[in-house]
Amino acid sequence: MNPKDAQRLGLADGEPVYAVSRRGRIRARAWITERIPEGVVYAPFHFAEAPANRLTRSALDPISRIPEYKVSAVRLEKAD
């Protein structure tokens, strides 16, 4: 996440955070970097300990039957 977003949430690099969508919630560690634009969160999908697929839709392209791009609105919450 962007440093400005982390500051608003009172998060330091490596601290636990929840990413919450209408479809689910995951716990992850905050990675704070200028490489991520403000207001954007990035999460890889291949880590079992923070399964980001829980946050997204399971929609498929009707012709190719491949998953659509993984884009989902989330809210971040500082974890206990």
mmCIF file of the N, C-alpha and C atoms, coordinates in Angstrom:
data_MODEL
# 
_entry.id   MODEL 
# 
loop_
_atom_site.group_PDB 
_atom_site.id 
_atom_site.type_symbol 
_atom_site.label_atom_id 
_atom_site.label_alt_id 
_atom_site.label_comp_id 
_atom_site.label_asym_id 
_atom_site.label_entity_id 
_atom_site.label_seq_id 
_atom_site.pdbx_PDB_ins_code 
_atom_site.Cartn_x 
_atom_site.Cartn_y 
_atom_site.Cartn_z 
_atom_site.occupancy 
_atom_site.B_iso_or_equiv 
_atom_site.pdbx_formal_charge 
_atom_site.auth_seq_id 
_atom_site.auth_comp_id 
_atom_site.auth_asym_id 
_atom_site.auth_atom_id 
_atom_site.pdbx_PDB_model_num 
ATOM 1   N N  . MET A 1 1  ? 0.826   -1.182  0.000   1.00 0.00 ? 1  MET A N  1 
ATOM 2   C CA . MET A 1 1  ? 0.000   0.000   0.000   1.00 0.00 ? 1  MET A CA 1 
ATOM 3   C C  . MET A 1 1  ? 0.865   1.238   0.000   1.00 0.00 ? 1  MET A C  1 
ATOM 4   N N  . ASN A 1 2  ? 0.282   2.319   -0.429  1.00 0.00 ? 2  ASN A N  1 
ATOM 5   C CA . ASN A 1 2  ? 0.988   3.587   -0.485  1.00 0.00 ? 2  ASN A CA 1 
ATOM 6   C C  . ASN A 1 2  ? 1.231   4.123   0.938   1.00 0.00 ? 2  ASN A C  1 
ATOM 7   N N  . PRO A 1 3  ? 2.355   4.791   1.176   1.00 0.00 ? 3  PRO A N  1 
ATOM 8   C CA . PRO A 1 3  ? 2.638   5.335   2.504   1.00 0.00 ? 3  PRO A CA 1 
ATOM 9   C C  . PRO A 1 3  ? 1.560   6.280   3.036   1.00 0.00 ? 3  PRO A C  1 
ATOM 10  N N  . LYS A 1 4  ? 0.919   7.056   2.171   1.00 0.00 ? 4  LYS A N  1 
ATOM 11  C CA . LYS A 1 4  ? -0.131  7.968   2.637   1.00 0.00 ? 4  LYS A CA 1 
ATOM 12  C C  . LYS A 1 4  ? -1.335  7.193   3.153   1.00 0.00 ? 4  LYS A C  1 
ATOM 13  N N  . ASP A 1 5  ? -1.702  6.099   2.479   1.00 0.00 ? 5  ASP A N  1 
ATOM 14  C CA . ASP A 1 5  ? -2.805  5.257   2.952   1.00 0.00 ? 5  ASP A CA 1 
ATOM 15  C C  . ASP A 1 5  ? -2.436  4.595   4.277   1.00 0.00 ? 5  ASP A C  1 
ATOM 16  N N  . ALA A 1 6  ? -1.203  4.115   4.381   1.00 0.00 ? 6  ALA A N  1 
ATOM 17  C CA . ALA A 1 6  ? -0.748  3.480   5.619   1.00 0.00 ? 6  ALA A CA 1 
ATOM 18  C C  . ALA A 1 6  ? -0.773  4.467   6.776   1.00 0.00 ? 6  ALA A C  1 
ATOM 19  N N  . GLN A 1 7  ? -0.366  5.694   6.521   1.00 0.00 ? 7  GLN A N  1 
ATOM 20  C CA . GLN A 1 7  ? -0.363  6.714   7.569   1.00 0.00 ? 7  GLN A CA 1 
ATOM 21  C C  . GLN A 1 7  ? -1.783  6.981   8.058   1.00 0.00 ? 7  GLN A C  1 
ATOM 22  N N  . ARG A 1 8  ? -2.738  7.066   7.132   1.00 0.00 ? 8  ARG A N  1 
ATOM 23  C CA . ARG A 1 8  ? -4.138  7.302   7.528   1.00 0.00 ? 8  ARG A CA 1 
ATOM 24  C C  . ARG A 1 8  ? -4.677  6.190   8.420   1.00 0.00 ? 8  ARG A C  1 
ATOM 25  N N  . LEU A 1 9  ? -4.210  4.953   8.172   1.00 0.00 ? 9  LEU A N  1 
ATOM 26  C CA . LEU A 1 9  ? -4.655  3.811   8.967   1.00 0.00 ? 9  LEU A CA 1 
ATOM 27  C C  . LEU A 1 9  ? -3.791  3.581   10.201  1.00 0.00 ? 9  LEU A C  1 
ATOM 28  N N  . GLY A 1 10 ? -2.694  4.314   10.318  1.00 0.00 ? 10 GLY A N  1 
ATOM 29  C CA . GLY A 1 10 ? -1.785  4.119   11.443  1.00 0.00 ? 10 GLY A CA 1 
ATOM 30  C C  . GLY A 1 10 ? -1.027  2.812   11.342  1.00 0.00 ? 10 GLY A C  1 
ATOM 31  N N  . LEU A 1 11 ? -0.690  2.398   10.120  1.00 0.00 ? 11 LEU A N  1 
ATOM 32  C CA . LEU A 1 11 ? 0.008   1.136   9.890   1.00 0.00 ? 11 LEU A CA 1 
ATOM 33  C C  . LEU A 1 11 ? 1.483   1.351   9.598   1.00 0.00 ? 11 LEU A C  1 
ATOM 34  N N  . ALA A 1 12 ? 2.287   0.445   10.104  1.00 0.00 ? 12 ALA A N  1 
ATOM 35  C CA . ALA A 1 12 ? 3.716   0.420   9.786   1.00 0.00 ? 12 ALA A CA 1 
ATOM 36  C C  . ALA A 1 12 ? 3.974   -0.781  8.883   1.00 0.00 ? 12 ALA A C  1 
ATOM 37  N N  . ASP A 1 13 ? 5.057   -0.740  8.134   1.00 0.00 ? 13 ASP A N  1 
ATOM 38  C CA . ASP A 1 13 ? 5.416   -1.825  7.241   1.00 0.00 ? 13 ASP A CA 1 
ATOM 39  C C  . ASP A 1 13 ? 5.499   -3.142  8.010   1.00 0.00 ? 13 ASP A C  1 
ATOM 40  N N  . GLY A 1 14 ? 4.836   -4.174  7.495   1.00 0.00 ? 14 GLY A N  1 
ATOM 41  C CA . GLY A 1 14 ? 4.866   -5.496  8.114   1.00 0.00 ? 14 GLY A CA 1 
ATOM 42  C C  . GLY A 1 14 ? 3.783   -5.756  9.136   1.00 0.00 ? 14 GLY A C  1 
ATOM 43  N N  . GLU A 1 15 ? 3.042   -4.730  9.518   1.00 0.00 ? 15 GLU A N  1 
ATOM 44  C CA . GLU A 1 15 ? 1.967   -4.930  10.495  1.00 0.00 ? 15 GLU A CA 1 
ATOM 45  C C  . GLU A 1 15 ? 0.796   -5.674  9.870   1.00 0.00 ? 15 GLU A C  1 
ATOM 46  N N  . PRO A 1 16 ? 0.039   -6.440  10.685  1.00 0.00 ? 16 PRO A N  1 
ATOM 47  C CA . PRO A 1 16 ? -1.116  -7.157  10.150  1.00 0.00 ? 16 PRO A CA 1 
ATOM 48  C C  . PRO A 1 16 ? -2.260  -6.202  9.800   1.00 0.00 ? 16 PRO A C  1 
ATOM 49  N N  . VAL A 1 17 ? -2.944  -6.536  8.713   1.00 0.00 ? 17 VAL A N  1 
ATOM 50  C CA . VAL A 1 17 ? -4.056  -5.730  8.228   1.00 0.00 ? 17 VAL A CA 1 
ATOM 51  C C  . VAL A 1 17 ? -5.114  -6.670  7.654   1.00 0.00 ? 17 VAL A C  1 
ATOM 52  N N  . TYR A 1 18 ? -6.373  -6.282  7.749   1.00 0.00 ? 18 TYR A N  1 
ATOM 53  C CA . TYR A 1 18 ? -7.448  -7.021  7.100   1.00 0.00 ? 18 TYR A CA 1 
ATOM 54  C C  . TYR A 1 18 ? -7.839  -6.290  5.833   1.00 0.00 ? 18 TYR A C  1 
ATOM 55  N N  . ALA A 1 19 ? -8.019  -7.052  4.757   1.00 0.00 ? 19 ALA A N  1 
ATOM 56  C CA . ALA A 1 19 ? -8.618  -6.533  3.529   1.00 0.00 ? 19 ALA A CA 1 
ATOM 57  C C  . ALA A 1 19 ? -10.010 -7.147  3.482   1.00 0.00 ? 19 ALA A C  1 
ATOM 58  N N  . VAL A 1 20 ? -11.028 -6.294  3.401   1.00 0.00 ? 20 VAL A N  1 
ATOM 59  C CA . VAL A 1 20 ? -12.413 -6.735  3.491   1.00 0.00 ? 20 VAL A CA 1 
ATOM 60  C C  . VAL A 1 20 ? -13.173 -6.288  2.244   1.00 0.00 ? 20 VAL A C  1 
ATOM 61  N N  . SER A 1 21 ? -13.879 -7.228  1.618   1.00 0.00 ? 21 SER A N  1 
ATOM 62  C CA . SER A 1 21 ? -14.758 -6.897  0.505   1.00 0.00 ? 21 SER A CA 1 
ATOM 63  C C  . SER A 1 21 ? -16.157 -7.407  0.827   1.00 0.00 ? 21 SER A C  1 
ATOM 64  N N  . ARG A 1 22 ? -17.081 -7.229  -0.090  1.00 0.00 ? 22 ARG A N  1 
ATOM 65  C CA . ARG A 1 22 ? -18.433 -7.756  0.119   1.00 0.00 ? 22 ARG A CA 1 
ATOM 66  C C  . ARG A 1 22 ? -18.438 -9.274  0.113   1.00 0.00 ? 22 ARG A C  1 
ATOM 67  N N  . ARG A 1 23 ? -17.404 -9.883  -0.405  1.00 0.00 ? 23 ARG A N  1 
ATOM 68  C CA . ARG A 1 23 ? -17.366 -11.325 -0.584  1.00 0.00 ? 23 ARG A CA 1 
ATOM 69  C C  . ARG A 1 23 ? -16.531 -12.069 0.451   1.00 0.00 ? 23 ARG A C  1 
ATOM 70  N N  . GLY A 1 24 ? -15.696 -11.338 1.186   1.00 0.00 ? 24 GLY A N  1 
ATOM 71  C CA . GLY A 1 24 ? -14.854 -12.024 2.153   1.00 0.00 ? 24 GLY A CA 1 
ATOM 72  C C  . GLY A 1 24 ? -13.854 -11.106 2.816   1.00 0.00 ? 24 GLY A C  1 
ATOM 73  N N  . ARG A 1 25 ? -12.992 -11.731 3.608   1.00 0.00 ? 25 ARG A N  1 
ATOM 74  C CA . ARG A 1 25 ? -11.989 -10.983 4.376   1.00 0.00 ? 25 ARG A CA 1 
ATOM 75  C C  . ARG A 1 25 ? -10.739 -11.844 4.481   1.00 0.00 ? 25 ARG A C  1 
ATOM 76  N N  . ILE A 1 26 ? -9.581  -11.204 4.345   1.00 0.00 ? 26 ILE A N  1 
ATOM 77  C CA . ILE A 1 26 ? -8.312  -11.906 4.546   1.00 0.00 ? 26 ILE A CA 1 
ATOM 78  C C  . ILE A 1 26 ? -7.426  -11.080 5.472   1.00 0.00 ? 26 ILE A C  1 
ATOM 79  N N  . ARG A 1 27 ? -6.516  -11.768 6.121   1.00 0.00 ? 27 ARG A N  1 
ATOM 80  C CA . ARG A 1 27 ? -5.521  -11.103 6.963   1.00 0.00 ? 27 ARG A CA 1 
ATOM 81  C C  . ARG A 1 27 ? -4.189  -11.212 6.244   1.00 0.00 ? 27 ARG A C  1 
ATOM 82  N N  . ALA A 1 28 ? -3.458  -10.112 6.189   1.00 0.00 ? 28 ALA A N  1 
ATOM 83  C CA . ALA A 1 28 ? -2.168  -10.084 5.508   1.00 0.00 ? 28 ALA A CA 1 
ATOM 84  C C  . ALA A 1 28 ? -1.239  -9.128  6.244   1.00 0.00 ? 28 ALA A C  1 
ATOM 85  N N  . ARG A 1 29 ? -0.031  -9.040  5.788   1.00 0.00 ? 29 ARG A N  1 
ATOM 86  C CA . ARG A 1 29 ? 0.936   -8.086  6.334   1.00 0.00 ? 29 ARG A CA 1 
ATOM 87  C C  . ARG A 1 29 ? 1.033   -6.901  5.392   1.00 0.00 ? 29 ARG A C  1 
ATOM 88  N N  . ALA A 1 30 ? 1.045   -5.717  5.961   1.00 0.00 ? 30 ALA A N  1 
ATOM 89  C CA . ALA A 1 30 ? 1.138   -4.499  5.151   1.00 0.00 ? 30 ALA A CA 1 
ATOM 90  C C  . ALA A 1 30 ? 2.518   -4.408  4.514   1.00 0.00 ? 30 ALA A C  1 
ATOM 91  N N  . TRP A 1 31 ? 2.531   -4.116  3.241   1.00 0.00 ? 31 TRP A N  1 
ATOM 92  C CA . TRP A 1 31 ? 3.766   -3.835  2.520   1.00 0.00 ? 31 TRP A CA 1 
ATOM 93  C C  . TRP A 1 31 ? 3.633   -2.406  2.030   1.00 0.00 ? 31 TRP A C  1 
ATOM 94  N N  . ILE A 1 32 ? 4.396   -1.517  2.586   1.00 0.00 ? 32 ILE A N  1 
ATOM 95  C CA . ILE A 1 32 ? 4.273   -0.082  2.305   1.00 0.00 ? 32 ILE A CA 1 
ATOM 96  C C  . ILE A 1 32 ? 5.360   0.323   1.325   1.00 0.00 ? 32 ILE A C  1 
ATOM 97  N N  . THR A 1 33 ? 4.910   0.892   0.196   1.00 0.00 ? 33 THR A N  1 
ATOM 98  C CA . THR A 1 33 ? 5.845   1.253   -0.865  1.00 0.00 ? 33 THR A CA 1 
ATOM 99  C C  . THR A 1 33 ? 5.264   2.360   -1.734  1.00 0.00 ? 33 THR A C  1 
ATOM 100 N N  . GLU A 1 34 ? 6.144   3.187   -2.248  1.00 0.00 ? 34 GLU A N  1 
ATOM 101 C CA . GLU A 1 34 ? 5.745   4.233   -3.196  1.00 0.00 ? 34 GLU A CA 1 
ATOM 102 C C  . GLU A 1 34 ? 5.352   3.646   -4.544  1.00 0.00 ? 34 GLU A C  1 
ATOM 103 N N  . ARG A 1 35 ? 5.673   2.384   -4.790  1.00 0.00 ? 35 ARG A N  1 
ATOM 104 C CA . ARG A 1 35 ? 5.352   1.739   -6.069  1.00 0.00 ? 35 ARG A CA 1 
ATOM 105 C C  . ARG A 1 35 ? 3.855   1.542   -6.270  1.00 0.00 ? 35 ARG A C  1 
ATOM 106 N N  . ILE A 1 36 ? 3.087   1.556   -5.193  1.00 0.00 ? 36 ILE A N  1 
ATOM 107 C CA . ILE A 1 36 ? 1.636   1.388   -5.270  1.00 0.00 ? 36 ILE A CA 1 
ATOM 108 C C  . ILE A 1 36 ? 0.998   2.773   -5.199  1.00 0.00 ? 36 ILE A C  1 
ATOM 109 N N  . PRO A 1 37 ? 0.122   3.119   -6.150  1.00 0.00 ? 37 PRO A N  1 
ATOM 110 C CA . PRO A 1 37 ? -0.522  4.434   -6.111  1.00 0.00 ? 37 PRO A CA 1 
ATOM 111 C C  . PRO A 1 37 ? -1.429  4.591   -4.876  1.00 0.00 ? 37 PRO A C  1 
ATOM 112 N N  . GLU A 1 38 ? -1.601  5.793   -4.447  1.00 0.00 ? 38 GLU A N  1 
ATOM 113 C CA . GLU A 1 38 ? -2.503  6.087   -3.334  1.00 0.00 ? 38 GLU A CA 1 
ATOM 114 C C  . GLU A 1 38 ? -3.906  5.605   -3.692  1.00 0.00 ? 38 GLU A C  1 
ATOM 115 N N  . GLY A 1 39 ? -4.571  4.968   -2.736  1.00 0.00 ? 39 GLY A N  1 
ATOM 116 C CA . GLY A 1 39 ? -5.933  4.477   -2.952  1.00 0.00 ? 39 GLY A CA 1 
ATOM 117 C C  . GLY A 1 39 ? -6.017  3.117   -3.623  1.00 0.00 ? 39 GLY A C  1 
ATOM 118 N N  . VAL A 1 40 ? -4.869  2.495   -3.875  1.00 0.00 ? 40 VAL A N  1 
ATOM 119 C CA . VAL A 1 40 ? -4.823  1.189   -4.529  1.00 0.00 ? 40 VAL A CA 1 
ATOM 120 C C  . VAL A 1 40 ? -4.165  0.186   -3.593  1.00 0.00 ? 40 VAL A C  1 
ATOM 121 N N  . VAL A 1 41 ? -4.665  -1.035  -3.588  1.00 0.00 ? 41 VAL A N  1 
ATOM 122 C CA . VAL A 1 41 ? -4.073  -2.119  -2.803  1.00 0.00 ? 41 VAL A CA 1 
ATOM 123 C C  . VAL A 1 41 ? -3.729  -3.245  -3.762  1.00 0.00 ? 41 VAL A C  1 
ATOM 124 N N  . TYR A 1 42 ? -2.580  -3.836  -3.581  1.00 0.00 ? 42 TYR A N  1 
ATOM 125 C CA . TYR A 1 42 ? -2.158  -4.974  -4.394  1.00 0.00 ? 42 TYR A CA 1 
ATOM 126 C C  . TYR A 1 42 ? -2.019  -6.188  -3.489  1.00 0.00 ? 42 TYR A C  1 
ATOM 127 N N  . ALA A 1 43 ? -2.509  -7.331  -3.970  1.00 0.00 ? 43 ALA A N  1 
ATOM 128 C CA . ALA A 1 43 ? -2.337  -8.584  -3.240  1.00 0.00 ? 43 ALA A CA 1 
ATOM 129 C C  . ALA A 1 43 ? -2.102  -9.705  -4.236  1.00 0.00 ? 43 ALA A C  1 
ATOM 130 N N  . PRO A 1 44 ? -1.017  -10.482 -4.088  1.00 0.00 ? 44 PRO A N  1 
ATOM 131 C CA . PRO A 1 44 ? -0.819  -11.633 -4.973  1.00 0.00 ? 44 PRO A CA 1 
ATOM 132 C C  . PRO A 1 44 ? -1.845  -12.717 -4.639  1.00 0.00 ? 44 PRO A C  1 
ATOM 133 N N  . PHE A 1 45 ? -2.124  -13.551 -5.615  1.00 0.00 ? 45 PHE A N  1 
ATOM 134 C CA . PHE A 1 45 ? -3.166  -14.570 -5.443  1.00 0.00 ? 45 PHE A CA 1 
ATOM 135 C C  . PHE A 1 45 ? -2.625  -15.952 -5.120  1.00 0.00 ? 45 PHE A C  1 
ATOM 136 N N  . HIS A 1 46 ? -1.334  -16.129 -5.021  1.00 0.00 ? 46 HIS A N  1 
ATOM 137 C CA . HIS A 1 46 ? -0.786  -17.468 -4.876  1.00 0.00 ? 46 HIS A CA 1 
ATOM 138 C C  . HIS A 1 46 ? -0.274  -17.810 -3.480  1.00 0.00 ? 46 HIS A C  1 
ATOM 139 N N  . PHE A 1 47 ? -0.662  -17.059 -2.472  1.00 0.00 ? 47 PHE A N  1 
ATOM 140 C CA . PHE A 1 47 ? -0.232  -17.379 -1.116  1.00 0.00 ? 47 PHE A CA 1 
ATOM 141 C C  . PHE A 1 47 ? -1.409  -17.922 -0.309  1.00 0.00 ? 47 PHE A C  1 
ATOM 142 N N  . ALA A 1 48 ? -1.282  -19.152 0.158   1.00 0.00 ? 48 ALA A N  1 
ATOM 143 C CA . ALA A 1 48 ? -2.359  -19.802 0.910   1.00 0.00 ? 48 ALA A CA 1 
ATOM 144 C C  . ALA A 1 48 ? -2.671  -19.082 2.214   1.00 0.00 ? 48 ALA A C  1 
ATOM 145 N N  . GLU A 1 49 ? -1.660  -18.435 2.816   1.00 0.00 ? 49 GLU A N  1 
ATOM 146 C CA . GLU A 1 49 ? -1.895  -17.778 4.111   1.00 0.00 ? 49 GLU A CA 1 
ATOM 147 C C  . GLU A 1 49 ? -2.695  -16.485 3.986   1.00 0.00 ? 49 GLU A C  1 
ATOM 148 N N  . ALA A 1 50 ? -2.860  -15.963 2.787   1.00 0.00 ? 50 ALA A N  1 
ATOM 149 C CA . ALA A 1 50 ? -3.684  -14.765 2.545   1.00 0.00 ? 50 ALA A CA 1 
ATOM 150 C C  . ALA A 1 50 ? -4.383  -14.935 1.197   1.00 0.00 ? 50 ALA A C  1 
ATOM 151 N N  . PRO A 1 51 ? -5.381  -15.824 1.117   1.00 0.00 ? 51 PRO A N  1 
ATOM 152 C CA . PRO A 1 51 ? -6.022  -16.171 -0.149  1.00 0.00 ? 51 PRO A CA 1 
ATOM 153 C C  . PRO A 1 51 ? -6.891  -15.039 -0.712  1.00 0.00 ? 51 PRO A C  1 
ATOM 154 N N  . ALA A 1 52 ? -6.288  -14.186 -1.513  1.00 0.00 ? 52 ALA A N  1 
ATOM 155 C CA . ALA A 1 52 ? -6.972  -13.002 -2.048  1.00 0.00 ? 52 ALA A CA 1 
ATOM 156 C C  . ALA A 1 52 ? -8.180  -13.342 -2.909  1.00 0.00 ? 52 ALA A C  1 
ATOM 157 N N  . ASN A 1 53 ? -8.263  -14.551 -3.429  1.00 0.00 ? 53 ASN A N  1 
ATOM 158 C CA . ASN A 1 53 ? -9.445  -14.932 -4.215  1.00 0.00 ? 53 ASN A CA 1 
ATOM 159 C C  . ASN A 1 53 ? -10.734 -14.855 -3.395  1.00 0.00 ? 53 ASN A C  1 
ATOM 160 N N  . ARG A 1 54 ? -10.637 -14.902 -2.093  1.00 0.00 ? 54 ARG A N  1 
ATOM 161 C CA . ARG A 1 54 ? -11.831 -14.762 -1.241  1.00 0.00 ? 54 ARG A CA 1 
ATOM 162 C C  . ARG A 1 54 ? -12.475 -13.389 -1.373  1.00 0.00 ? 54 ARG A C  1 
ATOM 163 N N  . LEU A 1 55 ? -11.724 -12.418 -1.877  1.00 0.00 ? 55 LEU A N  1 
ATOM 164 C CA . LEU A 1 55 ? -12.212 -11.046 -1.969  1.00 0.00 ? 55 LEU A CA 1 
ATOM 165 C C  . LEU A 1 55 ? -12.873 -10.736 -3.312  1.00 0.00 ? 55 LEU A C  1 
ATOM 166 N N  . THR A 1 56 ? -12.721 -11.624 -4.281  1.00 0.00 ? 56 THR A N  1 
ATOM 167 C CA . THR A 1 56 ? -13.142 -11.315 -5.645  1.00 0.00 ? 56 THR A CA 1 
ATOM 168 C C  . THR A 1 56 ? -14.317 -12.169 -6.101  1.00 0.00 ? 56 THR A C  1 
ATOM 169 N N  . ARG A 1 57 ? -14.809 -11.814 -7.275  1.00 0.00 ? 57 ARG A N  1 
ATOM 170 C CA . ARG A 1 57 ? -15.896 -12.575 -7.888  1.00 0.00 ? 57 ARG A CA 1 
ATOM 171 C C  . ARG A 1 57 ? -15.336 -13.828 -8.545  1.00 0.00 ? 57 ARG A C  1 
ATOM 172 N N  . SER A 1 58 ? -16.200 -14.782 -8.779  1.00 0.00 ? 58 SER A N  1 
ATOM 173 C CA . SER A 1 58 ? -15.778 -16.004 -9.466  1.00 0.00 ? 58 SER A CA 1 
ATOM 174 C C  . SER A 1 58 ? -16.245 -16.003 -10.923 1.00 0.00 ? 58 SER A C  1 
ATOM 175 N N  . ALA A 1 59 ? -16.493 -14.827 -11.487 1.00 0.00 ? 59 ALA A N  1 
ATOM 176 C CA . ALA A 1 59 ? -17.015 -14.703 -12.848 1.00 0.00 ? 59 ALA A CA 1 
ATOM 177 C C  . ALA A 1 59 ? -16.017 -15.222 -13.877 1.00 0.00 ? 59 ALA A C  1 
ATOM 178 N N  . LEU A 1 60 ? -16.553 -15.840 -14.918 1.00 0.00 ? 60 LEU A N  1 
ATOM 179 C CA . LEU A 1 60 ? -15.752 -16.339 -16.029 1.00 0.00 ? 60 LEU A CA 1 
ATOM 180 C C  . LEU A 1 60 ? -16.196 -15.675 -17.322 1.00 0.00 ? 60 LEU A C  1 
ATOM 181 N N  . ASP A 1 61 ? -15.269 -15.549 -18.260 1.00 0.00 ? 61 ASP A N  1 
ATOM 182 C CA . ASP A 1 61 ? -15.617 -15.084 -19.591 1.00 0.00 ? 61 ASP A CA 1 
ATOM 183 C C  . ASP A 1 61 ? -16.555 -16.128 -20.211 1.00 0.00 ? 61 ASP A C  1 
ATOM 184 N N  . PRO A 1 62 ? -17.702 -15.718 -20.770 1.00 0.00 ? 62 PRO A N  1 
ATOM 185 C CA . PRO A 1 62 ? -18.678 -16.696 -21.260 1.00 0.00 ? 62 PRO A CA 1 
ATOM 186 C C  . PRO A 1 62 ? -18.194 -17.528 -22.452 1.00 0.00 ? 62 PRO A C  1 
ATOM 187 N N  . ILE A 1 63 ? -17.222 -17.035 -23.192 1.00 0.00 ? 63 ILE A N  1 
ATOM 188 C CA . ILE A 1 63 ? -16.751 -17.772 -24.363 1.00 0.00 ? 63 ILE A CA 1 
ATOM 189 C C  . ILE A 1 63 ? -15.515 -18.605 -24.039 1.00 0.00 ? 63 ILE A C  1 
ATOM 190 N N  . SER A 1 64 ? -14.498 -17.977 -23.471 1.00 0.00 ? 64 SER A N  1 
ATOM 191 C CA . SER A 1 64 ? -13.246 -18.687 -23.211 1.00 0.00 ? 64 SER A CA 1 
ATOM 192 C C  . SER A 1 64 ? -13.262 -19.475 -21.909 1.00 0.00 ? 64 SER A C  1 
ATOM 193 N N  . ARG A 1 65 ? -14.165 -19.122 -21.008 1.00 0.00 ? 65 ARG A N  1 
ATOM 194 C CA . ARG A 1 65 ? -14.300 -19.770 -19.685 1.00 0.00 ? 65 ARG A CA 1 
ATOM 195 C C  . ARG A 1 65 ? -13.078 -19.558 -18.797 1.00 0.00 ? 65 ARG A C  1 
ATOM 196 N N  . ILE A 1 66 ? -12.327 -18.473 -19.036 1.00 0.00 ? 66 ILE A N  1 
ATOM 197 C CA . ILE A 1 66 ? -11.206 -18.150 -18.154 1.00 0.00 ? 66 ILE A CA 1 
ATOM 198 C C  . ILE A 1 66 ? -11.662 -17.085 -17.158 1.00 0.00 ? 66 ILE A C  1 
ATOM 199 N N  . PRO A 1 67 ? -11.055 -17.036 -15.967 1.00 0.00 ? 67 PRO A N  1 
ATOM 200 C CA . PRO A 1 67 ? -11.464 -16.037 -14.969 1.00 0.00 ? 67 PRO A CA 1 
ATOM 201 C C  . PRO A 1 67 ? -11.225 -14.616 -15.463 1.00 0.00 ? 67 PRO A C  1 
ATOM 202 N N  . GLU A 1 68 ? -12.129 -13.726 -15.061 1.00 0.00 ? 68 GLU A N  1 
ATOM 203 C CA . GLU A 1 68 ? -11.924 -12.317 -15.403 1.00 0.00 ? 68 GLU A CA 1 
ATOM 204 C C  . GLU A 1 68 ? -10.794 -11.760 -14.553 1.00 0.00 ? 68 GLU A C  1 
ATOM 205 N N  . TYR A 1 69 ? -10.309 -10.593 -14.931 1.00 0.00 ? 69 TYR A N  1 
ATOM 206 C CA . TYR A 1 69 ? -9.260  -9.968  -14.124 1.00 0.00 ? 69 TYR A CA 1 
ATOM 207 C C  . TYR A 1 69 ? -9.726  -9.815  -12.689 1.00 0.00 ? 69 TYR A C  1 
ATOM 208 N N  . LYS A 1 70 ? -8.804  -9.998  -11.770 1.00 0.00 ? 70 LYS A N  1 
ATOM 209 C CA . LYS A 1 70 ? -9.118  -9.941  -10.345 1.00 0.00 ? 70 LYS A CA 1 
ATOM 210 C C  . LYS A 1 70 ? -9.055  -8.509  -9.843  1.00 0.00 ? 70 LYS A C  1 
ATOM 211 N N  . VAL A 1 71 ? -10.170 -7.832  -9.911  1.00 0.00 ? 71 VAL A N  1 
ATOM 212 C CA . VAL A 1 71 ? -10.275 -6.459  -9.433  1.00 0.00 ? 71 VAL A CA 1 
ATOM 213 C C  . VAL A 1 71 ? -11.463 -6.409  -8.494  1.00 0.00 ? 71 VAL A C  1 
ATOM 214 N N  . SER A 1 72 ? -11.276 -5.853  -7.326  1.00 0.00 ? 72 SER A N  1 
ATOM 215 C CA . SER A 1 72 ? -12.355 -5.812  -6.342  1.00 0.00 ? 72 SER A CA 1 
ATOM 216 C C  . SER A 1 72 ? -12.152 -4.622  -5.410  1.00 0.00 ? 72 SER A C  1 
ATOM 217 N N  . ALA A 1 73 ? -13.246 -3.991  -5.049  1.00 0.00 ? 73 ALA A N  1 
ATOM 218 C CA . ALA A 1 73 ? -13.182 -2.922  -4.054  1.00 0.00 ? 73 ALA A CA 1 
ATOM 219 C C  . ALA A 1 73 ? -12.998 -3.554  -2.673  1.00 0.00 ? 73 ALA A C  1 
ATOM 220 N N  . VAL A 1 74 ? -12.054 -3.028  -1.907  1.00 0.00 ? 74 VAL A N  1 
ATOM 221 C CA . VAL A 1 74 ? -11.823 -3.515  -0.546  1.00 0.00 ? 74 VAL A CA 1 
ATOM 222 C C  . VAL A 1 74 ? -11.680 -2.351  0.421   1.00 0.00 ? 74 VAL A C  1 
ATOM 223 N N  . ARG A 1 75 ? -11.894 -2.657  1.652   1.00 0.00 ? 75 ARG A N  1 
ATOM 224 C CA . ARG A 1 75 ? -11.660 -1.727  2.761   1.00 0.00 ? 75 ARG A CA 1 
ATOM 225 C C  . ARG A 1 75 ? -10.546 -2.338  3.601   1.00 0.00 ? 75 ARG A C  1 
ATOM 226 N N  . LEU A 1 76 ? -9.604  -1.532  4.025   1.00 0.00 ? 76 LEU A N  1 
ATOM 227 C CA . LEU A 1 76 ? -8.529  -2.028  4.878   1.00 0.00 ? 76 LEU A CA 1 
ATOM 228 C C  . LEU A 1 76 ? -8.816  -1.675  6.326   1.00 0.00 ? 76 LEU A C  1 
ATOM 229 N N  . GLU A 1 77 ? -8.532  -2.616  7.210   1.00 0.00 ? 77 GLU A N  1 
ATOM 230 C CA . GLU A 1 77 ? -8.702  -2.406  8.645   1.00 0.00 ? 77 GLU A CA 1 
ATOM 231 C C  . GLU A 1 77 ? -7.439  -2.875  9.356   1.00 0.00 ? 77 GLU A C  1 
ATOM 232 N N  . LYS A 1 78 ? -6.983  -2.105  10.290  1.00 0.00 ? 78 LYS A N  1 
ATOM 233 C CA . LYS A 1 78 ? -5.822  -2.499  11.089  1.00 0.00 ? 78 LYS A CA 1 
ATOM 234 C C  . LYS A 1 78 ? -6.215  -3.708  11.917  1.00 0.00 ? 78 LYS A C  1 
ATOM 235 N N  . ALA A 1 79 ? -5.420  -4.770  11.859  1.00 0.00 ? 79 ALA A N  1 
ATOM 236 C CA . ALA A 1 79 ? -5.696  -5.996  12.610  1.00 0.00 ? 79 ALA A CA 1 
ATOM 237 C C  . ALA A 1 79 ? -5.182  -5.861  14.042  1.00 0.00 ? 79 ALA A C  1 
ATOM 238 N N  . ASP A 1 80 ? -5.774  -6.620  14.939  1.00 0.00 ? 80 ASP A N  1 
ATOM 239 C CA . ASP A 1 80 ? -5.368  -6.613  16.347  1.00 0.00 ? 80 ASP A CA 1 
ATOM 240 C C  . ASP A 1 80 ? -4.023  -7.272  16.540  1.00 0.00 ? 80 ASP A C  1 
# 
